[in-house]
Amino acid sequence: MRPSFPASAMALALAISSPASGQETRIAPEGHEPPPAEIEQMDWLVGQWDGSGIGDNRAMESWLPPSEGTMVGTFVQTADSGGIQFTEHLYLMEEDGSLVLRLKHFNDDLTGWEERDEMLTFRLVAMEECAAFFHALTLRCDGEDGLVAAVRMGSEGDEVSELVFRLRRTDSSSTAPVCADAATTLDLNECYAEVLERADERRARYLHAAVERISNQPEVAARISAADAAFNDYRDAECGAVYDYWISGSIRNVMTLTCRIAMTDQRTRRIWSNWLTYMDSTPSILPEPEPTR
């Protein structure tokens, strides 16, 4: 199901001070000016989140620390089969003194929902403590370790339809920005390159353990290895597109590296979940992977 955002006069006239009872999302009235905001106000969002999404199937979201006014995020919605239904690539950015969230959707074969140069754009409506309300999209805390992500769908009359995702934080590591001590763009590039190297080394270790565990089923082991090779191609294509998008800016390498780190961490977690855990209370073969630091 793809979001379809309302354009009726009634929807646009909804008050933005607070949503109607039971609603998570807000709509900006015509002519609304986004309020002042900085990316540092969203530092609570940094980390890995896991929970239920469409059809109560598993959904995962990941956000990297801010880098020169931008946070990069990824979202994965699984299908009934347990595989990927669709993914989103997200940018939370400072713009004109406020914040804007932009995203693109991709099917499980990496074909996009939006046209090549098109994306969905959500402008900030209101900022509250541990909550950001964008036009038709909400991100807010839910207790100490919870995240509610909600998007408004097409509505008829007074009835409002929303997709609501309820996720829990899965990483227990500090949310202090990675490479926070880097003083220059070159330093950032070198730091994030080292983080990516650690992420890839861990992925290789978890992959080796998965193949070893299933070595008595060589056909399955071969498919696991083939899936990882396909992931490499997927990551190259996705993060290569990120590089092309930012090619005119000095941040292009940082944006590409953080893209690769986030995708690598998600891949490692998928290997761990599929092949290194047990259905009962038996401890996993390797520790549950946290975001690479």
C-alpha positions as CSV (number, residue, x, y, z in Angstrom):
1,M,0.0,0.0,0.0
2,R,1.4,3.4,-1.0
3,P,0.7,6.6,0.8
4,S,-1.8,8.9,-0.9
5,F,-1.9,12.3,0.7
6,P,-5.1,14.4,1.0
7,A,-5.6,17.6,-0.8
8,S,-9.2,18.5,0.2
9,A,-10.0,21.8,1.7
10,M,-11.3,20.1,4.8
11,A,-8.1,18.2,5.3
12,L,-6.0,21.3,4.8
13,A,-8.1,23.2,7.3
14,L,-7.3,20.8,10.1
15,A,-5.8,22.6,13.1
16,I,-2.1,21.9,13.6
17,S,-1.9,22.6,17.3
18,S,-2.8,19.0,18.0
19,P,-4.3,16.1,16.0
20,A,-7.8,15.0,16.5
21,S,-8.4,12.4,19.2
22,G,-6.7,9.1,18.2
23,Q,-4.9,10.6,15.2
24,E,-1.1,10.6,15.1
25,T,-0.6,12.9,12.0
26,R,-1.1,16.6,11.4
27,I,-1.8,18.6,8.3
28,A,-0.5,22.1,7.7
29,P,-3.1,24.7,6.6
30,E,-2.5,26.5,3.3
31,G,0.2,29.1,3.7
32,H,1.7,27.6,6.8
33,E,5.3,28.6,7.5
34,P,7.5,25.7,8.9
35,P,8.7,26.6,12.4
36,P,12.4,27.1,13.2
37,A,14.2,23.8,13.9
38,E,17.7,22.3,13.8
39,I,18.8,18.8,13.0
40,E,20.3,18.4,16.5
41,Q,16.8,18.4,17.9
42,M,16.3,15.0,16.3
43,D,19.3,13.3,17.9
44,W,16.8,11.1,19.9
45,L,16.0,9.3,16.6
46,V,19.5,8.0,16.0
47,G,19.8,4.2,16.3
48,Q,18.1,1.0,15.3
49,W,14.4,0.4,15.7
50,D,12.4,-2.8,15.3
51,G,8.7,-3.6,15.6
52,S,5.4,-4.2,13.7
53,G,4.3,-2.6,10.5
54,I,1.8,-3.3,7.7
55,G,-0.2,-6.4,8.4
56,D,1.6,-6.8,11.8
57,N,4.7,-7.9,9.8
58,R,8.1,-6.9,11.0
59,A,9.3,-3.4,10.2
60,M,12.8,-1.9,10.9
61,E,14.1,1.6,10.8
62,S,17.6,2.9,11.2
63,W,19.0,6.5,11.5
64,L,22.6,7.6,11.4
65,P,23.8,10.6,13.4
66,P,23.6,14.1,11.9
67,S,26.3,15.0,9.4
68,E,26.5,18.7,8.2
69,G,22.8,19.3,8.7
70,T,21.5,16.0,7.4
71,M,20.4,12.6,8.9
72,V,20.2,9.5,6.7
73,G,17.7,6.8,7.5
74,T,16.5,3.6,6.0
75,F,13.2,1.7,6.5
76,V,12.4,-1.9,5.8
77,Q,8.9,-3.4,5.6
78,T,8.8,-7.2,5.5
79,A,6.2,-9.3,3.6
80,D,4.1,-12.2,4.9
81,S,6.9,-14.5,3.6
82,G,9.4,-12.8,5.9
83,G,11.2,-11.3,2.9
84,I,11.3,-7.6,1.9
85,Q,8.1,-6.0,0.8
86,F,9.5,-2.6,0.2
87,T,12.2,-0.2,1.6
88,E,12.6,3.5,2.0
89,H,15.7,5.7,1.8
90,L,15.2,8.8,3.9
91,Y,16.9,12.2,4.4
92,L,16.0,14.4,7.3
93,M,17.5,17.8,6.4
94,E,17.8,21.4,7.5
95,E,16.3,23.7,4.9
96,D,15.4,27.4,5.2
97,G,15.9,27.4,8.9
98,S,13.5,24.5,9.5
99,L,13.5,20.7,8.8
100,V,12.2,18.7,5.9
101,L,12.0,14.9,5.4
102,R,12.4,13.5,2.0
103,L,12.1,9.8,1.0
104,K,12.0,7.4,-1.9
105,H,10.4,3.9,-2.0
106,F,11.9,0.8,-3.5
107,N,10.4,-2.6,-4.2
108,D,12.3,-5.7,-3.2
109,D,14.0,-5.8,-6.6
110,L,15.2,-2.2,-6.2
111,T,12.8,-0.7,-8.7
112,G,11.5,2.6,-7.5
113,W,8.0,3.7,-6.8
114,E,8.7,7.3,-7.6
115,E,10.2,8.5,-10.9
116,R,14.0,8.8,-11.1
117,D,14.2,12.5,-10.0
118,E,11.1,12.5,-7.9
119,M,10.6,11.9,-4.1
120,L,8.1,12.5,-1.4
121,T,8.7,15.7,0.7
122,F,7.3,16.3,4.2
123,R,7.7,19.8,5.6
124,L,7.8,20.4,9.3
125,V,4.5,21.4,10.9
126,A,5.4,21.4,14.6
127,M,8.3,20.4,16.9
128,E,7.7,19.1,20.4
129,E,9.8,17.4,23.0
130,C,10.9,14.1,21.5
131,A,8.5,14.5,18.6
132,A,8.4,16.0,15.1
133,F,5.2,16.5,13.2
134,F,5.6,16.9,9.5
135,H,2.8,17.4,7.0
136,A,1.0,14.0,7.0
137,L,3.9,12.3,8.8
138,T,4.8,11.9,12.4
139,L,7.9,10.7,14.3
140,R,7.6,10.7,18.1
141,C,8.9,8.9,21.1
142,D,6.7,6.3,22.7
143,G,8.0,5.9,26.3
144,E,11.8,5.5,27.0
145,D,12.6,3.1,24.1
146,G,9.7,3.3,21.7
147,L,9.2,5.0,18.4
148,V,5.9,5.8,16.7
149,A,6.1,6.5,12.9
150,A,2.8,7.4,11.3
151,V,1.8,8.5,7.8
152,R,-1.6,9.8,6.6
153,M,-3.2,7.9,3.7
154,G,-5.9,9.1,1.4
155,S,-9.0,10.2,3.4
156,E,-12.7,10.5,2.5
157,G,-14.8,13.1,4.2
158,D,-14.1,13.4,7.9
159,E,-12.6,10.0,8.1
160,V,-8.8,9.9,8.3
161,S,-6.8,6.8,7.5
162,E,-3.3,6.4,8.9
163,L,-0.5,3.8,8.7
164,V,1.1,3.5,12.2
165,F,4.3,1.7,12.9
166,R,5.2,1.0,16.5
167,L,8.9,0.2,17.0
168,R,11.3,-0.4,19.9
169,R,14.9,0.6,20.1
170,T,17.2,-2.4,19.6
171,D,20.6,-0.8,20.1
172,S,21.8,-0.2,23.6
173,S,25.0,1.6,22.6
174,S,25.5,5.3,23.1
175,T,23.8,7.6,20.6
176,A,26.6,10.0,20.6
177,P,27.4,10.9,17.0
178,V,29.9,8.7,15.3
179,C,33.0,10.6,14.2
180,A,32.0,13.5,16.4
181,D,35.6,14.5,16.9
182,A,36.4,14.9,13.2
183,A,37.4,18.5,12.5
184,T,37.3,18.6,8.7
185,T,35.5,16.9,5.8
186,L,38.7,14.9,5.1
187,D,38.7,13.7,8.7
188,L,35.1,12.7,8.4
189,N,35.8,10.8,5.2
190,E,38.6,8.9,6.9
191,C,36.6,8.2,10.1
192,Y,33.5,6.9,8.3
193,A,35.7,4.8,6.0
194,E,37.1,3.1,9.1
195,V,33.6,2.6,10.5
196,L,32.6,1.0,7.2
197,E,35.6,-1.3,7.3
198,R,34.6,-2.5,10.7
199,A,31.0,-3.0,9.6
200,D,32.1,-5.1,6.6
201,E,34.5,-7.1,8.7
202,R,31.7,-8.0,11.1
203,R,29.3,-8.8,8.2
204,A,31.9,-11.2,6.8
205,R,32.3,-12.9,10.3
206,Y,28.6,-13.3,10.7
207,L,28.2,-14.6,7.1
208,H,31.0,-17.2,7.7
209,A,29.3,-18.4,10.9
210,A,26.0,-18.7,9.0
211,V,27.5,-20.7,6.2
212,E,29.4,-22.9,8.7
213,R,26.2,-23.6,10.6
214,I,24.4,-24.8,7.5
215,S,27.3,-26.6,6.0
216,N,25.5,-29.9,6.0
217,Q,23.1,-28.3,3.5
218,P,25.4,-27.1,0.8
219,E,22.6,-25.9,-1.5
220,V,21.2,-23.6,1.3
221,A,24.8,-22.5,2.1
222,A,25.3,-21.5,-1.5
223,R,22.1,-19.5,-1.6
224,I,23.2,-17.6,1.6
225,S,26.4,-16.7,-0.1
226,A,24.6,-15.8,-3.3
227,A,22.3,-13.5,-1.3
228,D,25.3,-11.7,0.2
229,A,26.8,-11.2,-3.3
230,A,23.4,-9.8,-4.4
231,F,23.5,-7.5,-1.4
232,N,26.8,-6.1,-2.5
233,D,25.3,-5.2,-5.9
234,Y,22.3,-3.7,-4.2
235,R,24.4,-1.6,-1.8
236,D,26.6,-0.4,-4.7
237,A,23.6,0.7,-6.7
238,E,21.8,2.4,-3.8
239,C,24.7,4.2,-2.3
240,G,26.1,5.0,-5.8
241,A,22.8,6.8,-6.4
242,V,23.4,8.7,-3.1
243,Y,26.8,9.8,-4.3
244,D,25.4,11.0,-7.6
245,Y,22.7,13.0,-5.8
246,W,25.3,14.8,-3.7
247,I,28.1,14.9,-6.3
248,S,28.2,18.7,-6.4
249,G,28.8,19.0,-2.6
250,S,31.8,18.2,-0.4
251,I,29.6,16.0,1.8
252,R,29.1,13.4,-1.1
253,N,31.6,11.0,0.4
254,V,30.2,11.2,3.9
255,M,26.7,10.6,2.6
256,T,27.8,7.6,0.6
257,L,29.8,6.1,3.4
258,T,26.9,6.5,5.9
259,C,24.6,4.9,3.4
260,R,26.9,1.9,3.1
261,I,27.3,1.6,6.9
262,A,23.6,1.7,7.5
263,M,22.9,-0.9,4.8
264,T,25.7,-3.1,6.0
265,D,24.5,-3.1,9.6
266,Q,21.0,-4.0,8.4
267,R,22.4,-6.9,6.3
268,T,24.4,-8.2,9.3
269,R,21.3,-8.1,11.5
270,R,19.4,-10.0,8.9
271,I,22.1,-12.7,8.7
272,W,22.0,-13.0,12.5
273,S,18.2,-13.1,12.7
274,N,17.9,-15.7,9.9
275,W,20.8,-18.0,10.6
276,L,22.5,-17.4,14.0
277,T,19.5,-17.5,16.3
278,Y,17.2,-20.3,17.6
279,M,13.4,-20.6,17.9
280,D,13.7,-21.5,21.6
281,S,15.7,-19.8,24.4
282,T,19.0,-21.2,23.2
283,P,21.6,-18.3,23.1
284,S,22.4,-17.1,19.6
285,I,25.6,-18.3,18.0
286,L,27.0,-14.7,17.8
287,P,25.8,-11.6,19.7
288,E,23.0,-9.6,18.4
289,P,24.7,-6.9,16.3
290,E,24.4,-3.3,17.3
291,P,25.2,-0.3,15.1
292,T,28.8,-0.1,14.1
293,R,30.7,2.5,16.1
